[in-house]
């Protein structure tokens, strides 16, 4: 049976679980917002810990916070930054639009834990969540700062390495198949030949470009709202506070964080988060395209394309024995679709920057960080459990190429479009090879036909010899 203690705030008494590090304001938020059961991501909470640690250190250096008090706060905040107290952050994502409840959650947890660390001193002069932990800050600059810090760290430490790993994996598999020729397809219909390496190089380029786009917005993501306090005017904070906190965060993380040059934009809008989300959506579209290509190429094994065979990872049916499905491709595709949905939520959330504050900050934080996590995990999984391990059925590809009536395209510059069309129609109707029909209907020699219809030469492009 749960035992409680009594906590007090400006609105009166609140019953709080006896073992909870949080206090009255957190408990009110838990009571007020039983909406989704979804909590803000741990990466966001850990970024809050870093911010509170940096703030305590800076306030001590500025002479605004007694040194030992600041040290206790910084140590408690460091524990939050390392995920030690994640269980004490129970508030629903769907809460007050500024994220004030979560900021106060952090202030209360850090204050109570700091008093435990401080020991006897805390009895005489308690550490206050607002006056001490939140000194020089507002939820309105802390939460946007936490969004930028957590997103930047997730991009640089998780997503970009995963995308680069995927690119490397694709290139590694492609390099062994420069001479593996397959049927190209447009509109899902047969087209002229292409090498498997060429096709896969397109996949790699898509992911490389996606990573470049994402990396391009990191500089803007490194500009932090901290120091603007309530509305961007920096009321009740030291003029050096924002700059120094950003510098402290840079030292802690190795990221070149700086104070924003315009607090009003940084707090009223989440434009950079929306920009990043747009790039994540583009990345998701690329992943979905590649995963779906592989799903088609793997189709069969008898009645489908059967160009590749994806790893057998689990039974594919509860009723059909022996059936195996392209589960990794499908998981990646679903993650990609979720990222696209998250982007819409972030875009709509960013529109609600009413006057001096965006009022959908927790929504944006949740969706942005979820997208980053989904893409990082999906890219890693896709590389390791699909592309790296798939079997290439080169002989089946080559057999299909030999029967492809669109090989006649290579003859068009020599015999003309109309004649080539008639050859293609006859070959298709009679189920014969283009080479054999062309030998009957043109004056081209066997040697000329062999050269013109060689798929290995076709994939090199250009005009036919002579």
VEXDREN-2710 file (C-alpha; in Angstrom, 1 decimal):
% VEXDREN-2710
k/r/px/py/pz
1/UNK/0.0/0.0/0.0
2/UNK/1.3/3.4/-1.0
3/UNK/2.4/5.8/1.8
4/UNK/2.3/9.5/1.2
5/UNK/3.8/12.7/2.6
6/UNK/2.3/16.2/2.5
7/UNK/3.9/18.8/0.2
8/UNK/2.8/22.4/-0.1
9/UNK/2.9/25.0/-2.9
10/UNK/1.1/28.3/-3.6
11/UNK/-2.2/26.5/-4.0
12/UNK/-2.1/24.5/-0.7
13/UNK/-1.3/21.0/0.3
14/UNK/-0.8/18.0/-2.0
15/UNK/-0.3/14.3/-1.1
16/UNK/2.9/13.0/-2.8
17/UNK/4.3/9.4/-2.7
18/UNK/6.6/9.2/0.3
19/UNK/9.6/7.9/-1.8
20/UNK/9.2/10.4/-4.6
21/UNK/11.9/13.0/-5.2
22/UNK/9.4/15.4/-6.8
23/UNK/7.0/17.7/-4.9
24/UNK/3.7/19.4/-5.1
25/UNK/3.8/20.9/-8.5
26/UNK/4.8/17.7/-10.2
27/UNK/2.1/15.8/-8.4
28/UNK/-0.5/18.4/-9.5
29/UNK/0.6/17.8/-13.1
30/UNK/0.3/14.1/-12.7
31/UNK/-3.2/14.5/-11.3
32/UNK/-4.2/17.1/-14.0
33/UNK/-2.9/15.3/-17.1
34/UNK/-3.8/11.6/-17.2
35/UNK/-4.0/11.7/-21.0
36/UNK/-1.6/9.4/-22.8
37/UNK/0.7/7.7/-20.3
38/UNK/3.5/8.8/-22.5
39/UNK/6.4/10.5/-20.7
40/UNK/8.9/12.9/-22.3
41/UNK/11.9/10.9/-23.7
42/UNK/14.8/10.2/-21.3
43/UNK/17.2/12.1/-23.6
44/UNK/15.1/15.3/-23.0
45/UNK/15.1/14.7/-19.2
46/UNK/18.9/14.2/-19.3
47/UNK/19.3/17.4/-21.2
48/UNK/17.4/19.2/-18.5
49/UNK/19.8/17.8/-16.0
50/UNK/22.8/19.2/-18.0
51/UNK/21.1/22.6/-18.2
52/UNK/20.4/22.7/-14.4
53/UNK/23.9/21.6/-13.6
54/UNK/25.4/24.3/-15.9
55/UNK/23.0/26.9/-14.4
56/UNK/24.1/26.1/-10.8
57/UNK/27.8/26.3/-11.7
58/UNK/27.3/29.6/-13.5
59/UNK/25.2/31.1/-10.7
60/UNK/28.0/30.2/-8.2
61/UNK/30.6/31.7/-10.5
62/UNK/28.6/34.9/-10.7
63/UNK/28.3/35.1/-6.9
64/UNK/24.5/34.6/-7.0
65/UNK/24.5/31.1/-5.4
66/UNK/26.5/30.0/-2.4
67/UNK/29.2/27.6/-3.5
68/UNK/28.3/24.5/-1.4
69/UNK/24.6/24.9/-2.2
70/UNK/25.5/25.2/-5.9
71/UNK/27.7/22.1/-5.7
72/UNK/24.9/20.0/-4.2
73/UNK/22.5/21.2/-6.9
74/UNK/25.1/20.5/-9.6
75/UNK/25.7/17.0/-8.3
76/UNK/22.0/16.2/-8.1
77/UNK/21.5/17.6/-11.6
78/UNK/24.4/15.5/-12.9
79/UNK/22.6/12.4/-11.6
80/UNK/19.5/13.5/-13.6
81/UNK/21.7/14.0/-16.6
82/UNK/23.0/10.4/-16.3
83/UNK/19.5/8.9/-16.0
84/UNK/19.7/8.0/-12.3
85/UNK/16.3/9.5/-11.5
86/UNK/14.3/8.9/-14.6
87/UNK/11.6/7.2/-12.6
88/UNK/10.9/10.5/-10.8
89/UNK/9.8/12.2/-14.0
90/UNK/6.2/10.9/-14.4
91/UNK/4.4/13.8/-16.2
92/UNK/2.5/13.2/-19.4
93/UNK/3.7/14.7/-22.6
94/UNK/0.3/16.3/-23.0
95/UNK/0.5/19.0/-20.3
96/UNK/1.0/22.7/-20.1
97/UNK/2.2/24.0/-23.5
98/UNK/5.3/25.7/-22.1
99/UNK/6.5/22.6/-20.4
100/UNK/6.4/24.4/-17.0
101/UNK/5.3/21.2/-15.3
102/UNK/8.3/19.3/-16.5
103/UNK/10.7/22.2/-15.7
104/UNK/9.3/22.3/-12.1
105/UNK/9.5/18.5/-12.0
106/UNK/13.2/18.8/-12.7
107/UNK/13.6/21.7/-10.1
108/UNK/11.8/19.7/-7.4
109/UNK/13.7/16.5/-8.0
110/UNK/17.0/18.2/-8.1
111/UNK/16.2/20.4/-5.0
112/UNK/15.2/17.4/-2.9
113/UNK/18.1/15.2/-4.0
114/UNK/20.5/18.1/-3.4
115/UNK/19.2/18.4/0.1
116/UNK/19.9/14.7/0.6
117/UNK/23.4/15.2/-0.6
118/UNK/23.9/18.4/1.5
119/UNK/22.9/16.7/4.7
120/UNK/22.5/18.7/7.9
121/UNK/23.0/22.1/6.1
122/UNK/19.8/21.5/4.3
123/UNK/17.8/21.6/7.5
124/UNK/18.9/25.1/8.4
125/UNK/18.6/26.6/4.9
126/UNK/16.6/24.3/2.5
127/UNK/17.4/24.3/-1.2
128/UNK/14.4/25.8/-3.0
129/UNK/13.2/24.5/-6.4
130/UNK/12.5/28.0/-7.7
131/UNK/14.8/30.3/-5.8
132/UNK/17.9/28.1/-6.1
133/UNK/17.6/25.4/-8.8
134/UNK/15.6/27.6/-11.2
135/UNK/17.7/30.8/-10.4
136/UNK/18.0/33.0/-13.5
137/UNK/15.7/30.8/-15.5
138/UNK/12.2/30.4/-16.8
139/UNK/10.4/27.3/-18.2
140/UNK/10.1/29.5/-21.3
141/UNK/13.8/29.5/-22.0
142/UNK/14.7/26.2/-20.3
143/UNK/12.4/23.9/-22.3
144/UNK/13.3/25.3/-25.8
145/UNK/17.0/24.9/-24.7
146/UNK/16.4/21.3/-23.7
147/UNK/14.8/20.6/-27.0
148/UNK/17.8/21.9/-28.9
149/UNK/20.4/20.3/-26.6
150/UNK/18.7/16.8/-26.6
151/UNK/18.0/16.9/-30.3
152/UNK/21.6/18.0/-31.2
153/UNK/23.0/15.2/-29.0
154/UNK/20.7/12.6/-30.5
155/UNK/21.6/13.7/-34.1
156/UNK/25.3/13.8/-33.6
157/UNK/25.7/10.8/-31.3
158/UNK/23.0/8.4/-32.7
159/UNK/21.4/9.3/-36.0
160/UNK/24.3/10.5/-38.1
161/UNK/26.5/7.5/-37.1
162/UNK/23.6/5.1/-37.9
163/UNK/23.0/6.7/-41.3
164/UNK/26.8/6.6/-42.1
165/UNK/26.8/3.0/-41.1
166/UNK/24.0/2.3/-43.5
167/UNK/25.8/4.0/-46.3
168/UNK/28.9/2.0/-45.7
169/UNK/27.0/-1.2/-45.6
170/UNK/25.3/-0.4/-48.9
171/UNK/28.6/0.5/-50.6
172/UNK/30.2/-2.6/-49.3
173/UNK/27.6/-4.9/-50.7
174/UNK/27.4/-2.9/-54.0
175/UNK/31.1/-3.1/-54.6
176/UNK/30.9/-6.8/-55.1
177/UNK/28.2/-6.6/-57.7
178/UNK/29.4/-4.1/-60.4
179/UNK/29.1/-7.0/-62.9
180/UNK/25.7/-8.3/-61.6
181/UNK/23.2/-7.2/-64.2
182/UNK/19.5/-7.0/-63.5
183/UNK/16.4/-5.6/-65.2
184/UNK/15.8/-2.0/-64.6
185/UNK/12.2/-1.0/-63.8
186/UNK/10.2/2.2/-64.2
187/UNK/6.5/2.3/-63.3
188/UNK/7.1/-1.2/-61.8
189/UNK/7.5/-2.4/-65.4
190/UNK/10.5/-3.8/-67.2
191/UNK/13.0/-1.2/-68.5
192/UNK/16.6/-1.4/-69.8
193/UNK/19.2/-3.2/-67.8
194/UNK/21.1/-1.7/-64.8
195/UNK/23.8/-3.2/-62.6
196/UNK/22.9/-4.0/-59.0
197/UNK/25.8/-1.8/-57.9
198/UNK/24.3/1.1/-59.9
199/UNK/20.9/0.6/-58.3
200/UNK/22.4/0.4/-54.8
201/UNK/24.6/3.5/-55.4
202/UNK/21.3/5.4/-55.7
203/UNK/20.2/4.1/-52.3
204/UNK/23.6/5.1/-50.8
205/UNK/23.4/8.6/-52.4
206/UNK/19.9/9.2/-51.0
207/UNK/21.1/8.4/-47.4
208/UNK/24.3/10.4/-47.9
209/UNK/22.3/13.4/-49.0
210/UNK/19.9/13.0/-46.1
211/UNK/22.8/13.0/-43.6
212/UNK/24.1/16.2/-45.3
213/UNK/20.8/17.9/-44.9
214/UNK/20.5/17.0/-41.2
215/UNK/24.1/18.0/-40.5
216/UNK/23.4/21.3/-42.2
217/UNK/21.0/22.5/-39.5
218/UNK/23.2/21.5/-36.5
219/UNK/24.7/25.0/-36.3
220/UNK/21.2/26.5/-35.8
221/UNK/20.3/23.8/-33.4
222/UNK/23.4/24.8/-31.3
223/UNK/21.9/28.3/-30.7
224/UNK/20.2/28.1/-27.3
225/UNK/17.3/30.1/-25.8
226/UNK/18.7/30.0/-22.3
227/UNK/19.1/33.5/-20.8
228/UNK/15.8/34.9/-22.2
229/UNK/13.7/34.0/-19.1
230/UNK/10.0/34.7/-19.4
231/UNK/9.5/36.6/-22.7
232/UNK/13.0/37.0/-24.1
233/UNK/13.9/40.2/-22.3
234/UNK/16.2/38.4/-19.8
235/UNK/14.3/39.8/-16.8
236/UNK/15.7/38.5/-13.4
237/UNK/18.8/36.9/-14.8
238/UNK/22.4/38.1/-14.9
239/UNK/23.4/39.5/-18.3
240/UNK/26.3/36.9/-18.5
241/UNK/24.1/34.0/-17.5
242/UNK/22.9/32.8/-20.9
243/UNK/26.3/33.0/-22.6
244/UNK/28.0/31.3/-19.7
245/UNK/25.5/28.5/-19.4
246/UNK/25.8/27.8/-23.2
247/UNK/29.6/27.7/-22.8
248/UNK/29.3/25.3/-19.8
249/UNK/27.0/23.0/-21.9
250/UNK/29.6/23.2/-24.7
251/UNK/32.3/22.1/-22.3
252/UNK/30.1/19.2/-20.9
253/UNK/29.1/17.9/-24.3
254/UNK/31.8/18.8/-26.7
255/UNK/29.1/20.6/-28.9
256/UNK/29.7/24.3/-29.8
257/UNK/26.5/25.5/-28.0
258/UNK/26.1/29.3/-27.9
259/UNK/23.5/31.7/-26.6
260/UNK/21.0/32.7/-29.3
261/UNK/21.4/36.2/-30.8
262/UNK/17.6/36.7/-30.6
263/UNK/15.7/35.4/-27.6
264/UNK/12.4/36.5/-28.9
265/UNK/12.6/34.2/-32.0
266/UNK/14.1/31.4/-29.9
267/UNK/11.2/31.3/-27.5
268/UNK/8.3/32.3/-29.7
269/UNK/9.1/29.7/-32.4
270/UNK/10.5/26.3/-32.9
271/UNK/11.6/26.9/-36.5
272/UNK/14.9/25.0/-36.2
273/UNK/13.2/22.0/-34.7
274/UNK/10.7/22.2/-37.5
275/UNK/13.5/22.4/-40.1
276/UNK/15.2/19.4/-38.6
277/UNK/11.9/17.5/-38.6
278/UNK/11.5/18.3/-42.3
279/UNK/14.9/16.7/-43.0
280/UNK/14.0/13.7/-40.8
281/UNK/10.8/13.3/-42.9
282/UNK/12.9/13.4/-46.1
283/UNK/15.2/10.8/-44.6
284/UNK/12.2/8.7/-43.7
285/UNK/11.0/8.9/-47.3
286/UNK/14.4/7.7/-48.5
287/UNK/14.4/4.8/-46.1
288/UNK/10.9/3.8/-47.0
289/UNK/11.7/3.8/-50.7
290/UNK/14.8/1.7/-50.3
291/UNK/13.1/-0.8/-47.9
292/UNK/10.2/-1.1/-50.3
293/UNK/12.5/-1.7/-53.2
294/UNK/14.1/-4.6/-51.3
295/UNK/10.7/-5.9/-50.3
296/UNK/9.8/-6.1/-54.0
297/UNK/13.2/-7.6/-55.0
298/UNK/12.7/-10.3/-52.3
299/UNK/9.2/-11.1/-53.4
300/UNK/8.4/-14.8/-54.1
301/UNK/10.1/-17.1/-53.7
302/UNK/8.4/-18.7/-56.7
303/UNK/5.8/-16.2/-58.1
304/UNK/7.7/-13.0/-57.3
305/UNK/10.9/-11.3/-58.5
306/UNK/13.3/-13.3/-56.3
307/UNK/16.3/-11.1/-57.1
308/UNK/17.4/-11.2/-53.5
309/UNK/16.7/-13.3/-50.5
310/UNK/16.4/-11.5/-47.2
311/UNK/17.5/-13.3/-44.0
312/UNK/15.0/-15.8/-42.4
313/UNK/14.4/-14.2/-39.1
314/UNK/11.0/-15.5/-37.9
315/UNK/8.0/-17.5/-39.1
316/UNK/5.8/-15.4/-41.3
317/UNK/2.4/-16.9/-40.8
318/UNK/0.3/-18.4/-38.1
319/UNK/-1.5/-20.6/-40.7
320/UNK/0.9/-21.1/-43.6
321/UNK/3.8/-23.3/-42.7
322/UNK/7.2/-22.3/-44.0
323/UNK/6.1/-18.8/-45.0
324/UNK/8.8/-16.1/-44.4
325/UNK/8.1/-12.4/-44.6
326/UNK/10.4/-9.3/-45.2
327/UNK/9.9/-8.2/-41.6
328/UNK/12.9/-5.8/-41.3
329/UNK/11.8/-3.9/-44.4
330/UNK/8.3/-3.6/-43.1
331/UNK/9.4/-2.5/-39.6
332/UNK/11.6/0.2/-41.3
333/UNK/8.7/1.3/-43.4
334/UNK/6.4/1.7/-40.5
335/UNK/9.0/3.6/-38.5
336/UNK/9.4/5.9/-41.6
337/UNK/5.6/6.5/-41.8
338/UNK/5.6/7.4/-38.1
339/UNK/8.3/9.9/-38.6
340/UNK/6.3/11.5/-41.4
341/UNK/3.3/11.7/-39.0
342/UNK/5.5/13.3/-36.3
343/UNK/6.6/15.9/-38.8
344/UNK/3.1/17.1/-39.3
345/UNK/2.5/17.3/-35.6
346/UNK/5.7/19.3/-35.2
347/UNK/4.8/21.6/-38.0
348/UNK/1.3/22.3/-36.6
349/UNK/2.8/22.7/-33.1
350/UNK/5.3/25.3/-34.4
351/UNK/2.4/27.3/-35.8
352/UNK/1.3/27.9/-32.2
353/UNK/4.0/30.3/-31.3
354/UNK/1.6/32.9/-29.9
355/UNK/3.3/36.2/-29.3
356/UNK/6.3/35.5/-27.1
357/UNK/6.0/31.8/-26.5
358/UNK/5.4/28.6/-28.4
359/UNK/2.7/26.8/-26.5
360/UNK/3.2/23.2/-27.8
361/UNK/6.8/22.6/-26.6
362/UNK/6.3/19.2/-25.0
363/UNK/4.5/17.9/-28.1
364/UNK/7.4/19.1/-30.3
365/UNK/10.0/17.6/-27.9
366/UNK/8.3/14.3/-27.9
367/UNK/7.8/13.9/-31.6
368/UNK/11.2/15.3/-32.6
369/UNK/13.1/13.0/-30.3
370/UNK/10.9/10.0/-31.2
371/UNK/11.7/10.6/-34.9
372/UNK/15.4/10.8/-34.2
373/UNK/15.3/7.6/-32.2
374/UNK/13.2/5.7/-34.8
375/UNK/15.4/6.7/-37.7
376/UNK/18.6/5.9/-35.8
377/UNK/17.4/2.5/-34.8
378/UNK/15.7/1.7/-38.1
379/UNK/18.9/2.6/-40.1
380/UNK/21.1/0.5/-37.9
381/UNK/18.7/-2.5/-38.1
382/UNK/18.2/-2.1/-41.8
383/UNK/21.9/-2.2/-42.4
384/UNK/22.7/-5.1/-40.1
385/UNK/19.7/-7.4/-40.5
386/UNK/18.7/-6.8/-44.1
387/UNK/21.3/-5.3/-46.5
388/UNK/24.4/-6.9/-44.9
389/UNK/22.9/-10.3/-44.7
390/UNK/20.7/-10.6/-47.9
391/UNK/21.6/-13.1/-50.6
392/UNK/22.0/-11.8/-54.1
393/UNK/20.4/-14.1/-56.7
394/UNK/22.6/-13.0/-59.6
395/UNK/21.7/-15.9/-62.0
396/UNK/18.0/-15.3/-61.7
397/UNK/18.5/-11.6/-62.4
398/UNK/20.6/-12.4/-65.5
399/UNK/18.0/-14.9/-66.8
400/UNK/15.3/-12.2/-66.6
401/UNK/17.5/-9.7/-68.4
402/UNK/18.0/-12.2/-71.3
403/UNK/14.3/-12.5/-71.8
404/UNK/13.6/-8.7/-71.5
405/UNK/12.1/-7.4/-74.8
406/UNK/13.2/-3.9/-73.9
407/UNK/16.8/-4.9/-74.7
408/UNK/15.8/-3.7/-78.2
409/UNK/16.2/-0.2/-77.0
410/UNK/19.9/-0.5/-77.6
411/UNK/19.2/-1.2/-81.3
412/UNK/17.0/2.0/-81.7
413/UNK/19.9/4.3/-82.7
414/UNK/20.9/1.8/-85.4
415/UNK/17.5/0.6/-86.8
416/UNK/15.1/3.3/-85.7
417/UNK/12.3/3.4/-83.2
418/UNK/9.5/1.9/-85.4
419/UNK/11.5/-1.1/-86.5
420/UNK/12.7/-1.7/-82.9
421/UNK/9.0/-1.5/-81.7
422/UNK/8.0/-4.3/-84.2
423/UNK/10.9/-6.5/-83.0
424/UNK/9.9/-6.0/-79.4
425/UNK/6.3/-6.8/-80.1
426/UNK/7.1/-10.0/-82.0
427/UNK/9.6/-11.2/-79.4
428/UNK/7.1/-10.6/-76.6
429/UNK/4.2/-12.3/-78.5
430/UNK/6.2/-15.3/-79.6
431/UNK/8.2/-15.6/-76.4
432/UNK/11.5/-15.4/-78.3
433/UNK/14.8/-13.5/-77.6
434/UNK/15.3/-10.1/-79.1
435/UNK/18.5/-11.2/-80.6
436/UNK/16.8/-14.0/-82.7
437/UNK/14.0/-11.8/-83.9
438/UNK/16.4/-9.0/-84.8
439/UNK/18.6/-11.3/-86.8
440/UNK/15.5/-12.1/-89.0
441/UNK/14.2/-8.6/-89.4
442/UNK/17.5/-6.6/-89.8
443/UNK/20.7/-6.8/-91.7
444/UNK/22.8/-6.7/-88.6
445/UNK/25.3/-9.5/-88.3
446/UNK/25.4/-11.9/-85.4
447/UNK/28.6/-10.2/-84.1
448/UNK/26.9/-6.8/-84.2
449/UNK/23.8/-8.0/-82.4
450/UNK/25.9/-9.7/-79.7
451/UNK/27.7/-6.4/-79.1
452/UNK/24.7/-4.1/-79.2
453/UNK/22.6/-6.4/-77.0
454/UNK/25.3/-7.1/-74.4
455/UNK/23.7/-5.9/-71.1
456/UNK/27.1/-5.3/-69.6
457/UNK/27.8/-2.7/-72.2
458/UNK/24.3/-1.2/-71.9
459/UNK/24.7/-0.4/-68.3
460/UNK/27.8/1.8/-69.2
461/UNK/25.5/4.1/-71.1
462/UNK/26.3/6.2/-74.2
463/UNK/25.7/5.6/-77.9
464/UNK/26.4/2.3/-79.6
465/UNK/29.7/1.9/-81.5
466/UNK/29.8/3.5/-84.9
END
